[in-house]
Amino acid sequence: QKEVEQNSGPLSVPEGAIASLNCTYSDRVSQSFFWYRQYSGKSPELIMSIYSNGDKEDGRFTAQLNKASQYVSLLIRDSQPSDSATYLCAVTLGNYKLTFGKGTLLTVNP
Amino acid sequence: DGGITQSPKYLFRKEGQNVTLSCEQNLNHDAMYWYRQDPGQGLRLIYYSQIVNDFQKGDIAEGYSVSREKKESFPLTVTSAQKNPTAFYLCASSGTSLDTQYFGPGTRLTVL
């Protein structure tokens, strides 16, 4: 059973649109949830962390967490070509282990 | 300028050789991690260390070894026992094992 699942994409959106990235996880006791962005050939960089149910906004990014449904999402408003990257969902399973999904490739078309 | 450094950026290994990847951080973080990433795959944990002089195996530790003699340093050795070592290797650190992890720039290892 996969622990953290993401749609591999590619997800293609036009510039200025909202991009919606989704992630489900298997461990009901997970406490910490992260979204990382990874450009091709580069290392992951943290975009958002979220720990409680609801929405968390940071600039054009909004993370949404629903622990009952074991679901976390990332919305990117006013998408820009520079947002084109692979987005990795990561979930803390148990007390320490950070488990990553395989990532969703996002392409923003000018 | 705080951060995590990894060297070298690119590394080529011949069959039967051991190679060591360097990871250094000046963030005063207690916890450090090594991940491996293959094309189209997520990150898989190789080893992690929560404190100096202590480390634990991750999900894919076979063929790898580490040491943690200093808080700032967590080198990874890829031994000849690792049969498919070609991959992108990422080092990360966090304040504690429960905190957000931050990544170094990575080392791309290729077996010739």
Backbone of each chain as ProteinMPNN parsed JSONL, in Angstrom:
{"seq_chain_A": "QKEVEQNSGPLSVPEGAIASLNCTYSDRVSQSFFWYRQYSGKSPELIMSIYSNGDKEDGRFTAQLNKASQYVSLLIRDSQPSDSATYLCAVTLGNYKLTFGKGTLLTVNP", "coords_chain_A": {"N_chain_A": [[0.847, -1.195, 0.0], [0.648, 2.113, -0.964], [2.08, 4.893, 0.674], [2.076, 7.709, 0.498], [0.407, 9.396, -1.907], [0.369, 10.863, -5.116], [-0.954, 12.457, -8.021], [0.764, 11.874, -10.929], [0.776, 13.532, -13.1], [1.527, 14.921, -16.386], [0.381, 18.124, -15.183], [-1.181, 20.642, -16.762], [-1.547, 24.088, -17.057], [-2.897, 27.285, -18.041], [-1.108, 30.412, -18.1], [-1.724, 32.551, -15.361], [-3.903, 31.181, -14.411], [-5.492, 29.071, -11.874], [-3.657, 26.588, -10.281], [-4.131, 23.322, -9.144], [-3.024, 21.027, -6.881], [-2.89, 17.745, -5.664], [-2.857, 15.424, -2.875], [-2.831, 12.355, -1.197], [-2.728, 10.436, 1.838], [-1.729, 7.618, 3.872], [-1.502, 7.167, 6.628], [-3.242, 7.605, 9.51], [-2.385, 8.931, 11.786], [-0.651, 10.881, 11.077], [1.075, 13.963, 11.402], [2.411, 16.177, 10.392], [2.734, 18.119, 7.45], [3.945, 18.761, 4.221], [4.791, 20.78, 1.404], [6.969, 20.665, -1.274], [8.883, 22.235, -3.823], [10.423, 21.277, -6.832], [12.713, 22.016, -9.172], [13.795, 20.947, -12.411], [16.597, 18.89, -12.221], [17.471, 20.059, -9.891], [17.548, 20.504, -6.265], [14.938, 19.768, -3.829], [12.864, 22.463, -2.644], [11.402, 24.052, 0.118], [8.014, 24.954, 0.129], [5.547, 25.217, 1.532], [4.334, 24.474, 4.819], [2.05, 22.63, 6.797], [-0.03, 22.001, 9.588], [-2.438, 21.724, 10.9], [-5.982, 21.19, 10.478], [-7.677, 22.774, 7.735], [-7.119, 25.861, 5.953], [-4.056, 27.316, 4.808], [-2.417, 30.192, 3.985], [0.04, 31.67, 1.866], [1.207, 34.173, 0.26], [0.867, 33.623, -3.149], [0.288, 31.012, -2.757], [-1.7, 28.405, -1.358], [-2.185, 26.088, 1.116], [-4.149, 23.248, 1.846], [-5.626, 21.263, 4.292], [-7.145, 18.237, 5.218], [-7.68, 16.201, 7.603], [-9.471, 14.191, 8.294], [-10.267, 13.124, 5.88], [-7.816, 12.432, 4.997], [-6.167, 13.975, 3.307], [-4.344, 16.341, 1.465], [-3.795, 19.453, -0.082], [-2.444, 21.702, -2.585], [-2.835, 24.922, -3.685], [-2.131, 27.064, -6.353], [-2.303, 30.295, -7.082], [-2.861, 32.631, -9.812], [-0.966, 31.504, -11.665], [2.389, 31.249, -12.835], [4.81, 31.035, -15.519], [7.258, 30.483, -14.302], [6.533, 28.891, -12.222], [6.499, 26.376, -13.146], [7.362, 23.154, -12.512], [8.25, 20.215, -10.589], [6.135, 19.17, -8.031], [6.388, 18.143, -4.794], [4.763, 16.244, -2.403], [4.972, 15.795, 1.073], [4.84, 13.84, 3.977], [4.789, 13.452, 7.466], [5.151, 10.406, 8.818], [4.301, 8.355, 11.513], [6.556, 9.062, 14.173], [8.71, 10.471, 13.183], [9.48, 9.951, 10.553], [9.79, 11.26, 7.384], [7.887, 10.989, 4.622], [7.807, 10.873, 1.139], [5.74, 11.696, -1.664], [5.637, 10.745, -5.175], [5.58, 12.963, -6.701], [4.151, 15.679, -8.621], [4.175, 16.81, -11.861], [4.086, 20.041, -12.936], [3.11, 22.202, -15.497], [3.138, 25.45, -16.646], [1.671, 27.294, -19.03], [2.637, 29.942, -21.172]], "CA_chain_A": [[0.0, 0.0, 0.0], [1.425, 3.33, -1.069], [1.864, 5.698, 1.864], [1.765, 9.064, 0.055], [0.109, 9.289, -3.329], [0.11, 12.058, -5.888], [-1.128, 12.291, -9.454], [2.079, 12.197, -11.498], [0.636, 14.547, -14.126], [1.7, 16.344, -16.116], [-0.735, 19.027, -15.054], [-0.89, 21.802, -17.596], [-2.49, 25.18, -16.864], [-2.445, 28.515, -18.704], [-0.619, 31.475, -17.228], [-2.779, 33.316, -14.703], [-4.936, 30.289, -13.89], [-5.208, 28.412, -10.583], [-3.203, 25.195, -10.359], [-4.53, 22.571, -7.96], [-2.221, 19.815, -6.729], [-3.511, 16.948, -4.622], [-2.031, 14.405, -2.238], [-3.481, 11.57, -0.149], [-1.764, 9.699, 2.648], [-2.369, 6.431, 4.444], [-1.359, 7.049, 8.077], [-4.189, 8.517, 10.159], [-1.774, 9.691, 12.868], [0.295, 11.855, 10.531], [0.914, 15.251, 12.065], [3.06, 17.282, 9.679], [2.516, 17.992, 6.011], [4.812, 19.72, 3.557], [4.887, 20.847, -0.051], [8.252, 21.099, -1.8], [8.98, 22.442, -5.259], [11.709, 20.804, -7.344], [12.995, 22.282, -10.573], [14.533, 19.86, -13.046], [18.025, 18.848, -11.921], [17.766, 20.774, -8.647], [17.057, 19.868, -5.043], [13.638, 20.294, -3.388], [12.836, 23.628, -1.774], [10.15, 24.095, 0.857], [7.051, 26.003, -0.189], [4.564, 25.37, 2.597], [4.108, 23.435, 5.807], [0.734, 22.781, 7.423], [-0.087, 21.039, 10.681], [-3.803, 21.582, 11.408], [-7.022, 21.217, 9.458], [-8.053, 24.074, 7.226], [-6.297, 26.482, 4.923], [-2.924, 28.164, 5.187], [-2.077, 30.972, 2.797], [1.325, 32.373, 1.842], [1.326, 34.763, -1.062], [0.002, 32.989, -4.153], [0.131, 29.601, -2.408], [-2.586, 28.019, -0.262], [-2.229, 24.661, 1.442], [-5.396, 22.846, 2.473], [-5.487, 19.978, 4.96], [-8.336, 17.595, 5.744], [-7.17, 14.975, 8.226], [-10.512, 13.15, 8.281], [-10.215, 12.522, 4.543], [-6.408, 12.099, 4.754], [-6.0, 14.666, 2.036], [-3.73, 17.665, 1.543], [-3.688, 20.004, -1.424], [-1.743, 22.967, -2.768], [-3.368, 25.752, -4.746], [-1.251, 28.144, -6.791], [-3.102, 31.299, -7.804], [-2.12, 33.448, -10.774], [0.199, 30.681, -12.021], [3.381, 31.858, -13.708], [5.7, 30.035, -16.134], [8.317, 30.136, -13.353], [6.007, 27.882, -11.3], [6.637, 25.063, -13.793], [8.288, 22.341, -11.719], [7.619, 19.072, -9.934], [5.741, 19.5, -6.665], [6.454, 16.957, -3.942], [4.039, 16.229, -1.133], [5.702, 15.011, 2.07], [4.033, 13.653, 5.181], [5.496, 12.783, 8.561], [4.477, 9.192, 9.242], [4.878, 7.981, 12.789], [7.053, 10.19, 14.948], [9.824, 11.183, 12.605], [9.84, 9.645, 9.168], [9.182, 12.076, 6.352], [7.69, 10.162, 3.427], [7.506, 11.697, -0.02], [5.085, 11.192, -2.859], [6.511, 10.754, -6.347], [5.574, 14.29, -7.282], [3.292, 16.045, -9.749], [4.821, 17.761, -12.773], [3.213, 21.156, -13.328], [3.564, 23.056, -16.598], [2.341, 26.653, -16.819], [1.883, 27.729, -20.422], [2.479, 31.407, -21.36]], "C_chain_A": [[0.879, 1.24, 0.0], [1.075, 4.237, 0.085], [1.465, 7.125, 1.534], [1.577, 9.009, -1.458], [-0.192, 10.655, -3.936], [-0.151, 11.669, -7.332], [0.164, 12.745, -10.128], [2.012, 13.287, -12.559], [1.106, 14.025, -15.478], [0.379, 17.098, -16.035], [-0.363, 20.295, -15.806], [-1.964, 22.854, -17.389], [-1.991, 26.413, -17.626], [-1.973, 29.534, -17.677], [-1.789, 32.28, -16.673], [-3.883, 32.47, -14.092], [-4.543, 29.782, -12.495], [-4.792, 26.974, -10.857], [-3.551, 24.512, -9.049], [-3.789, 21.24, -7.928], [-2.721, 19.045, -5.517], [-2.608, 15.832, -4.115], [-2.884, 13.673, -1.202], [-2.435, 10.76, 0.592], [-2.487, 8.626, 3.442], [-2.392, 6.401, 5.97], [-2.231, 8.082, 8.783], [-3.541, 9.367, 11.258], [-0.739, 10.697, 12.379], [0.009, 13.238, 11.096], [1.421, 16.434, 11.254], [2.996, 17.03, 8.19], [3.267, 19.118, 5.303], [4.626, 19.639, 2.046], [6.26, 21.411, -0.413], [8.126, 21.278, -3.311], [10.361, 22.012, -5.721], [11.802, 21.112, -8.831], [13.873, 21.162, -11.116], [16.035, 19.96, -12.751], [18.432, 19.527, -10.631], [17.21, 20.024, -7.444], [15.715, 20.468, -4.647], [13.792, 21.517, -2.494], [11.449, 23.719, -1.146], [9.287, 25.266, 0.393], [6.154, 26.267, 1.014], [4.651, 24.196, 3.572], [2.737, 23.692, 6.42], [0.57, 21.66, 8.43], [-1.516, 20.805, 11.192], [-4.797, 21.715, 10.265], [-7.349, 22.645, 9.025], [-7.095, 24.556, 6.17], [-5.174, 27.285, 5.539], [-2.449, 28.871, 3.933], [-0.717, 31.638, 2.965], [1.528, 32.9, 0.432], [0.366, 34.118, -2.035], [-0.293, 31.527, -3.818], [-0.836, 29.423, -1.232], [-2.513, 26.505, -0.091], [-3.533, 24.381, 2.173], [-5.216, 21.449, 3.05], [-6.824, 19.5, 5.49], [-7.906, 16.242, 6.303], [-8.208, 13.858, 8.209], [-10.505, 12.402, 6.948], [-8.799, 12.124, 4.151], [-5.971, 12.682, 3.41], [-5.359, 16.022, 2.285], [-3.542, 18.177, 0.118], [-2.9, 21.305, -1.41], [-2.387, 23.691, -3.948], [-2.365, 26.854, -5.066], [-2.104, 29.106, -7.621], [-2.22, 32.09, -8.75], [-0.826, 32.723, -11.189], [1.094, 31.386, -13.034], [4.245, 30.762, -14.358], [6.821, 29.601, -15.193], [7.845, 29.133, -12.298], [6.131, 26.474, -11.893], [7.74, 24.271, -13.113], [7.548, 21.088, -11.285], [7.344, 19.441, -8.482], [5.629, 18.197, -5.865], [5.646, 17.18, -2.67], [4.819, 15.352, -0.17], [4.896, 15.005, 3.369], [4.87, 12.967, 6.24], [4.656, 11.611, 9.02], [5.113, 8.711, 10.534], [5.447, 9.209, 13.465], [8.193, 10.943, 14.292], [9.946, 11.06, 11.103], [9.063, 10.522, 8.201], [9.109, 11.25, 5.086], [7.19, 11.035, 2.293], [6.643, 10.957, -1.029], [6.044, 11.284, -4.031], [6.518, 12.082, -7.068], [4.62, 14.446, -8.448], [4.018, 17.088, -10.576], [3.796, 18.789, -13.23], [3.88, 21.945, -14.45], [2.604, 24.223, -16.715], [2.674, 27.24, -18.193], [1.654, 29.228, -20.578], [1.332, 31.726, -22.315]], "O_chain_A": [[1.748, 1.398, 0.858], [-0.095, 4.351, 0.45], [0.609, 7.699, 2.207], [2.485, 8.62, -2.192], [-0.901, 11.478, -3.358], [0.371, 10.663, -7.812], [0.61, 13.874, -9.922], [3.026, 13.899, -12.896], [1.091, 12.815, -15.706], [-0.596, 16.769, -16.711], [0.648, 20.933, -15.514], [-3.153, 22.566, -17.526], [-0.787, 26.563, -17.832], [-2.397, 29.509, -16.521], [-2.716, 32.643, -17.398], [-4.711, 32.981, -13.337], [-3.438, 30.022, -12.008], [-5.476, 26.238, -11.568], [-3.298, 25.052, -7.972], [-3.917, 20.428, -8.843], [-2.951, 19.631, -4.459], [-1.718, 15.358, -4.822], [-3.585, 14.311, -0.415], [-1.382, 10.435, 0.042], [-3.696, 8.705, 3.662], [-3.209, 5.691, 6.557], [-1.993, 9.285, 8.673], [-4.082, 10.41, 11.627], [-0.03, 11.299, 13.185], [-1.146, 13.635, 11.25], [0.932, 17.554, 11.402], [3.173, 15.907, 7.717], [3.23, 20.272, 5.729], [4.343, 18.578, 1.49], [6.664, 22.473, 0.062], [7.37, 20.573, -3.98], [11.361, 22.34, -5.083], [11.07, 20.548, -9.644], [14.603, 20.512, -10.367], [16.659, 20.99, -13.005], [19.618, 19.57, -10.305], [16.494, 19.034, -7.591], [15.383, 21.569, -5.086], [14.722, 21.603, -1.693], [10.442, 23.487, -1.815], [9.75, 26.401, 0.278], [6.019, 27.406, 1.459], [4.996, 23.077, 3.193], [2.314, 24.842, 6.546], [0.967, 20.522, 8.182], [-1.777, 19.796, 11.847], [-4.487, 22.283, 9.218], [-7.307, 23.585, 9.819], [-6.355, 23.776, 5.569], [-5.303, 27.854, 6.623], [-2.116, 28.229, 2.936], [-0.365, 32.106, 4.047], [1.96, 32.178, -0.466], [-0.836, 34.069, -1.774], [-1.052, 30.874, -4.534], [-0.802, 30.173, -0.257], [-2.75, 25.746, -1.031], [-3.97, 25.169, 3.011], [-4.712, 20.554, 2.372], [-7.553, 20.255, 6.133], [-7.786, 15.263, 5.566], [-7.842, 12.686, 8.119], [-10.714, 11.19, 6.906], [-8.595, 11.54, 3.087], [-5.483, 11.982, 2.522], [-5.762, 16.76, 3.184], [-3.174, 17.418, -0.779], [-2.713, 21.926, -0.364], [-2.475, 23.157, -5.053], [-1.819, 27.494, -4.168], [-2.563, 28.77, -8.714], [-1.013, 32.216, -8.545], [0.268, 33.275, -11.073], [0.615, 32.033, -13.965], [4.388, 29.677, -13.794], [7.288, 28.465, -15.278], [8.662, 28.582, -11.56], [5.887, 25.489, -11.197], [8.906, 24.665, -13.133], [6.365, 20.92, -11.578], [8.218, 19.963, -7.79], [4.878, 17.287, -6.219], [5.826, 18.171, -1.962], [5.282, 14.277, -0.55], [4.35, 16.024, 3.791], [5.583, 12.007, 5.948], [3.564, 11.8, 9.555], [6.338, 8.664, 10.64], [4.881, 10.295, 13.345], [8.609, 11.979, 14.811], [10.46, 11.964, 10.444], [7.832, 10.526, 8.199], [10.136, 10.853, 4.535], [6.268, 11.833, 2.463], [6.789, 9.751, -1.226], [7.138, 11.835, -3.904], [7.352, 12.317, -7.942], [4.318, 13.492, -9.165], [4.429, 18.127, -10.059], [2.776, 18.45, -13.829], [5.054, 22.307, -14.364], [1.398, 24.027, -16.866], [3.811, 27.625, -18.465], [0.612, 29.743, -20.172], [1.061, 32.896, -22.585]]}, "seq_chain_B": "DGGITQSPKYLFRKEGQNVTLSCEQNLNHDAMYWYRQDPGQGLRLIYYSQIVNDFQKGDIAEGYSVSREKKESFPLTVTSAQKNPTAFYLCASSGTSLDTQYFGPGTRLTVL", "coords_chain_B": {"N_chain_B": [[26.551, 33.125, 5.846], [24.093, 30.928, 6.01], [23.517, 27.421, 5.532], [23.244, 24.35, 3.642], [25.719, 22.358, 2.314], [26.827, 20.319, -0.357], [29.159, 18.063, -1.708], [30.999, 16.187, -4.19], [29.412, 18.035, -6.932], [28.918, 16.538, -9.179], [29.674, 13.101, -9.681], [31.633, 10.371, -10.625], [31.749, 6.908, -10.734], [33.672, 3.979, -10.82], [33.099, 0.512, -11.482], [33.104, -1.513, -8.578], [34.332, 0.3, -6.916], [34.488, 2.245, -3.89], [32.845, 5.203, -2.944], [32.738, 8.476, -1.483], [30.359, 10.793, -0.405], [30.034, 14.152, 0.394], [28.498, 16.052, 3.015], [27.701, 19.009, 4.529], [26.609, 21.207, 7.108], [25.756, 24.432, 8.368], [23.79, 25.257, 10.024], [23.317, 24.686, 12.585], [21.802, 22.456, 13.108], [20.421, 19.53, 14.629], [19.571, 17.118, 13.473], [20.194, 15.073, 10.635], [20.011, 13.865, 7.236], [20.064, 11.402, 4.617], [19.001, 11.014, 1.327], [17.892, 9.234, -1.545], [17.22, 9.769, -4.984], [15.612, 8.598, -7.764], [14.983, 8.771, -11.322], [11.75, 10.028, -11.948], [10.831, 9.159, -9.555], [9.943, 9.297, -6.061], [11.594, 10.638, -3.118], [13.78, 8.526, -1.355], [14.608, 7.298, 1.816], [17.849, 6.85, 3.041], [19.783, 6.83, 5.227], [19.632, 8.223, 8.54], [20.381, 10.667, 11.055], [19.955, 11.594, 14.308], [21.407, 12.8, 16.222], [24.758, 13.693, 17.203], [27.201, 11.148, 16.75], [25.399, 9.088, 16.522], [23.278, 7.132, 14.484], [20.745, 5.902, 12.233], [19.413, 3.255, 10.195], [17.655, 3.837, 7.159], [15.085, 3.286, 4.755], [16.405, 2.09, 2.626], [19.094, 1.138, 3.167], [21.05, -0.747, 2.521], [24.253, -1.409, 1.213], [25.247, 1.077, 1.653], [27.009, 3.383, 3.826], [27.431, 5.428, 6.772], [28.693, 8.165, 8.792], [28.746, 10.075, 11.827], [30.443, 12.103, 13.189], [30.797, 14.733, 13.796], [28.695, 17.517, 14.514], [28.175, 19.116, 12.331], [28.625, 17.63, 10.059], [27.905, 14.944, 7.814], [28.8, 12.485, 6.245], [28.309, 10.313, 3.414], [28.972, 7.069, 2.372], [29.109, 5.267, -0.554], [29.175, 2.026, -1.189], [30.848, -0.746, -2.84], [29.063, -2.74, -2.676], [26.599, -1.777, -3.254], [24.498, -2.23, -5.759], [23.208, -0.805, -7.749], [23.962, 2.097, -8.011], [23.694, 4.513, -9.405], [22.25, 7.606, -9.283], [20.498, 10.481, -7.943], [21.675, 12.088, -5.186], [20.601, 13.312, -2.13], [21.126, 15.417, 0.593], [19.818, 16.336, 3.731], [18.769, 18.493, 6.435], [17.49, 19.129, 9.751], [16.148, 21.009, 12.534], [15.318, 19.424, 14.732], [14.305, 15.947, 14.733], [11.646, 16.199, 14.265], [11.187, 18.522, 12.989], [10.938, 20.821, 10.163], [12.505, 19.778, 7.166], [15.394, 20.738, 5.396], [17.045, 21.013, 2.277], [20.214, 20.176, 0.777], [22.136, 21.001, -2.232], [22.534, 18.676, -3.692], [24.104, 15.664, -5.038], [25.059, 14.208, -8.003], [25.448, 10.98, -8.895], [27.124, 8.788, -11.005], [27.587, 5.613, -12.361], [30.225, 4.209, -14.102]], "CA_chain_B": [[25.52, 32.607, 4.951], [23.796, 29.584, 6.499], [22.959, 26.509, 4.561], [23.739, 22.987, 3.525], [26.539, 22.177, 1.118], [27.149, 18.943, -0.749], [30.188, 17.978, -2.743], [30.976, 17.075, -5.357], [28.113, 18.169, -7.587], [28.851, 15.362, -10.046], [30.654, 12.103, -9.272], [31.616, 9.191, -11.469], [32.346, 5.781, -10.027], [33.906, 2.756, -11.577], [32.626, -0.718, -10.837], [33.959, -2.026, -7.515], [34.893, 1.386, -6.103], [33.71, 2.954, -2.882], [32.958, 6.652, -3.062], [32.151, 9.179, -0.341], [29.684, 12.043, -0.698], [30.146, 15.048, 1.537], [27.383, 16.907, 3.379], [28.047, 19.886, 5.642], [25.604, 22.238, 7.378], [26.114, 25.401, 9.412], [22.509, 25.723, 10.551], [23.241, 24.212, 13.967], [20.747, 21.448, 13.184], [20.807, 18.258, 15.232], [19.22, 15.963, 12.644], [20.636, 15.075, 9.243], [19.401, 12.779, 6.485], [20.457, 11.123, 3.244], [17.966, 10.461, 0.466], [18.238, 8.895, -2.929], [16.119, 10.02, -5.897], [15.742, 8.051, -9.108], [14.079, 9.473, -12.254], [10.326, 9.748, -11.836], [10.532, 8.561, -8.256], [10.06, 10.155, -4.889], [12.822, 10.506, -2.342], [13.814, 7.373, -0.452], [15.532, 7.559, 2.921], [18.945, 5.891, 3.146], [20.195, 6.864, 6.627], [19.402, 9.478, 9.214], [21.06, 10.84, 12.33], [19.236, 12.571, 15.139], [22.351, 13.461, 17.115], [26.141, 13.294, 16.94], [27.632, 9.802, 17.136], [24.276, 8.156, 16.464], [22.563, 7.154, 13.209], [19.882, 4.749, 12.019], [19.117, 2.909, 8.812], [16.37, 4.186, 6.584], [14.397, 2.241, 4.003], [17.244, 1.449, 1.601], [20.457, 1.33, 3.667], [21.992, -1.765, 2.046], [25.239, -0.918, 0.27], [25.645, 2.421, 2.054], [27.419, 3.557, 5.211], [27.537, 6.83, 7.162], [29.266, 8.474, 10.095], [28.329, 11.39, 12.339], [31.439, 12.435, 14.214], [30.624, 16.147, 14.106], [27.323, 17.964, 14.305], [28.042, 19.784, 11.047], [28.998, 16.792, 8.929], [27.232, 13.632, 7.746], [29.208, 11.917, 4.949], [27.714, 9.053, 2.965], [29.821, 6.243, 1.516], [28.432, 4.315, -1.42], [30.136, 0.932, -1.292], [30.737, -1.598, -4.026], [27.935, -3.655, -2.463], [25.4, -1.141, -3.795], [24.527, -2.724, -7.132], [22.648, 0.159, -8.7], [24.146, 3.353, -7.303], [23.462, 5.708, -10.208], [21.079, 8.301, -8.754], [20.692, 11.828, -7.406], [21.729, 11.932, -3.732], [20.242, 14.554, -1.452], [21.326, 15.52, 2.03], [18.904, 17.297, 4.353], [18.924, 18.642, 7.878], [16.387, 19.772, 10.453], [16.517, 21.322, 13.901], [15.155, 18.127, 15.388], [13.717, 14.992, 13.783], [10.239, 16.544, 14.053], [11.112, 19.823, 12.324], [11.024, 20.897, 8.709], [13.782, 19.412, 6.589], [15.906, 21.581, 4.327], [17.904, 20.193, 1.441], [21.378, 20.658, 0.066], [21.96, 21.051, -3.689], [22.564, 17.336, -4.271], [25.226, 15.089, -5.783], [24.6, 13.247, -9.017], [26.424, 9.906, -8.997], [26.979, 7.933, -12.177], [28.513, 4.484, -12.436], [30.727, 4.051, -15.465]], "C_chain_B": [[25.232, 31.159, 5.329], [23.247, 28.709, 5.42], [23.579, 25.136, 4.629], [24.532, 22.876, 2.225], [26.793, 20.692, 0.896], [28.241, 19.003, -1.807], [30.565, 16.527, -2.972], [29.578, 17.19, -5.935], [27.864, 16.981, -8.506], [29.967, 14.404, -9.636], [30.494, 10.88, -10.162], [32.355, 8.077, -10.751], [32.548, 4.617, -10.968], [33.366, 1.578, -10.801], [33.613, -1.151, -9.762], [34.571, -0.971, -6.616], [33.927, 1.819, -5.021], [33.89, 4.448, -3.134], [32.247, 7.296, -1.873], [31.606, 10.525, -0.778], [29.702, 12.889, 0.57], [28.857, 15.836, 1.747], [27.772, 17.69, 4.629], [26.934, 20.909, 5.836], [26.095, 23.156, 8.492], [24.869, 26.04, 10.001], [22.323, 25.344, 12.021], [22.092, 23.213, 14.164], [21.271, 20.161, 13.809], [20.629, 17.082, 14.274], [19.692, 16.145, 11.203], [20.188, 13.794, 8.566], [20.094, 12.624, 5.129], [19.301, 10.455, 2.527], [18.571, 10.129, -0.888], [17.002, 9.164, -3.783], [16.472, 9.451, -7.261], [14.727, 8.738, -10.015], [12.632, 9.04, -12.082], [9.906, 9.156, -10.503], [10.585, 9.608, -7.152], [11.385, 9.933, -4.193], [12.711, 9.308, -1.414], [14.93, 7.563, 0.566], [16.577, 6.451, 3.02], [19.371, 5.747, 4.608], [19.765, 8.204, 7.217], [20.113, 9.476, 10.562], [20.337, 11.923, 13.108], [20.181, 13.347, 16.055], [23.743, 12.947, 16.79], [26.415, 11.914, 17.505], [26.494, 8.79, 17.186], [23.616, 8.269, 15.103], [21.777, 5.855, 13.068], [19.679, 4.5, 10.523], [17.735, 3.419, 8.415], [15.805, 3.005, 5.818], [15.304, 1.46, 3.053], [18.725, 1.559, 1.966], [21.481, 0.346, 3.095], [22.931, -1.204, 0.992], [25.734, 0.489, 0.569], [26.157, 2.4, 3.492], [27.572, 5.053, 5.489], [28.331, 6.939, 8.463], [28.744, 9.836, 10.518], [29.231, 11.748, 13.515], [31.351, 13.891, 14.651], [29.193, 16.553, 13.796], [27.133, 18.492, 12.894], [28.137, 18.854, 9.85], [28.341, 15.419, 8.975], [27.58, 12.995, 6.393], [28.567, 10.56, 4.679], [28.705, 8.322, 2.07], [28.953, 5.258, 0.748], [29.438, 3.204, -1.686], [29.903, 0.124, -2.56], [29.591, -2.6, -3.892], [26.622, -3.077, -2.973], [25.401, -1.404, -5.299], [24.014, -1.746, -8.163], [22.749, 1.566, -8.124], [23.867, 4.622, -8.1], [22.161, 6.366, -9.773], [21.487, 9.713, -8.354], [20.61, 11.699, -5.881], [21.539, 13.288, -3.057], [20.465, 14.424, 0.045], [20.36, 16.575, 2.565], [19.231, 17.419, 5.835], [17.686, 19.314, 8.452], [16.819, 20.024, 11.886], [16.462, 20.099, 14.804], [14.496, 17.21, 14.369], [12.253, 15.308, 13.5], [10.077, 17.839, 13.261], [11.192, 19.703, 10.81], [12.428, 20.556, 8.231], [14.126, 20.35, 5.435], [17.01, 20.819, 3.6], [19.133, 20.935, 0.939], [21.146, 20.571, -1.432], [22.043, 19.696, -4.379], [23.869, 16.964, -4.95], [24.672, 14.067, -6.755], [25.714, 12.233, -9.247], [26.102, 9.039, -10.205], [28.027, 6.831, -12.129], [28.907, 4.265, -13.883], [30.825, 2.584, -15.843]], "O_chain_B": [[26.018, 30.264, 5.016], [22.588, 29.183, 4.495], [24.333, 24.808, 5.546], [24.049, 23.263, 1.161], [26.952, 19.921, 1.842], [28.246, 19.873, -2.677], [30.468, 15.713, -2.054], [28.658, 16.513, -5.475], [26.743, 16.479, -8.602], [31.067, 14.833, -9.286], [29.384, 10.415, -10.419], [33.449, 8.279, -10.224], [31.697, 4.315, -11.804], [33.197, 1.655, -9.584], [34.822, -1.159, -9.995], [35.26, -1.304, -5.651], [32.71, 1.771, -5.199], [34.978, 4.893, -3.499], [31.289, 6.746, -1.329], [32.296, 11.303, -1.436], [29.423, 12.405, 1.667], [28.202, 16.24, 0.786], [28.126, 17.109, 5.655], [26.379, 21.423, 4.865], [26.759, 22.718, 9.432], [24.881, 27.197, 10.42], [21.292, 25.647, 12.622], [21.495, 23.135, 15.238], [22.404, 19.749, 13.561], [21.441, 16.157, 14.265], [19.598, 17.233, 10.634], [20.004, 12.766, 9.217], [20.633, 13.581, 4.574], [18.703, 9.494, 3.011], [19.6, 10.665, -1.299], [15.881, 8.843, -3.386], [17.507, 9.785, -7.838], [13.712, 9.238, -9.53], [12.322, 7.849, -12.071], [8.772, 8.707, -10.339], [11.197, 10.666, -7.303], [12.201, 9.127, -4.638], [11.685, 9.099, -0.768], [16.05, 7.939, 0.219], [16.24, 5.268, 3.077], [19.322, 4.648, 5.161], [19.562, 9.183, 6.498], [20.405, 8.423, 11.13], [20.136, 13.033, 12.615], [19.827, 14.396, 16.593], [23.893, 11.892, 16.175], [25.936, 11.553, 18.58], [26.618, 7.747, 17.828], [23.41, 9.377, 14.608], [22.097, 4.845, 13.695], [19.764, 5.416, 9.705], [16.793, 3.43, 9.208], [16.023, 1.852, 6.192], [15.015, 0.312, 2.714], [19.525, 2.025, 1.155], [22.682, 0.602, 3.186], [22.495, -0.604, 0.009], [26.55, 1.034, -0.175], [25.797, 1.524, 4.278], [27.809, 5.845, 4.577], [28.601, 5.943, 9.135], [28.35, 10.65, 9.683], [28.822, 11.698, 14.675], [31.781, 14.241, 15.75], [28.558, 15.985, 12.907], [26.058, 18.34, 12.315], [27.771, 19.238, 8.739], [28.233, 14.807, 10.037], [26.742, 12.969, 5.492], [28.32, 9.774, 5.593], [29.221, 8.899, 1.113], [28.164, 4.515, 1.332], [30.452, 3.432, -2.345], [28.9, 0.291, -3.254], [29.194, -3.233, -4.871], [25.637, -3.803, -3.112], [26.227, -0.851, -6.025], [24.356, -1.853, -9.341], [21.73, 2.167, -7.783], [23.809, 5.707, -7.52], [21.092, 5.765, -9.877], [22.658, 10.085, -8.42], [19.594, 11.253, -5.348], [22.219, 14.265, -3.371], [20.047, 13.452, 0.674], [20.119, 17.591, 1.912], [19.888, 16.553, 6.412], [16.934, 19.978, 7.74], [17.721, 19.364, 12.403], [17.406, 19.782, 15.527], [14.165, 17.642, 13.265], [11.674, 14.736, 12.576], [8.961, 18.214, 12.902], [11.473, 18.639, 10.259], [13.417, 20.992, 8.82], [13.276, 20.704, 4.618], [17.795, 20.088, 4.206], [19.106, 22.144, 0.707], [20.087, 20.122, -1.87], [21.658, 19.579, -5.543], [24.637, 17.826, -5.379], [23.913, 13.174, -6.377], [26.79, 12.58, -9.733], [24.964, 8.615, -10.401], [29.206, 7.088, -11.886], [28.061, 4.151, -14.77], [31.23, 2.26, -16.96]]}, "name": "protein", "num_of_chains": 2, "seq": "QKEVEQNSGPLSVPEGAIASLNCTYSDRVSQSFFWYRQYSGKSPELIMSIYSNGDKEDGRFTAQLNKASQYVSLLIRDSQPSDSATYLCAVTLGNYKLTFGKGTLLTVNPDGGITQSPKYLFRKEGQNVTLSCEQNLNHDAMYWYRQDPGQGLRLIYYSQIVNDFQKGDIAEGYSVSREKKESFPLTVTSAQKNPTAFYLCASSGTSLDTQYFGPGTRLTVL"}
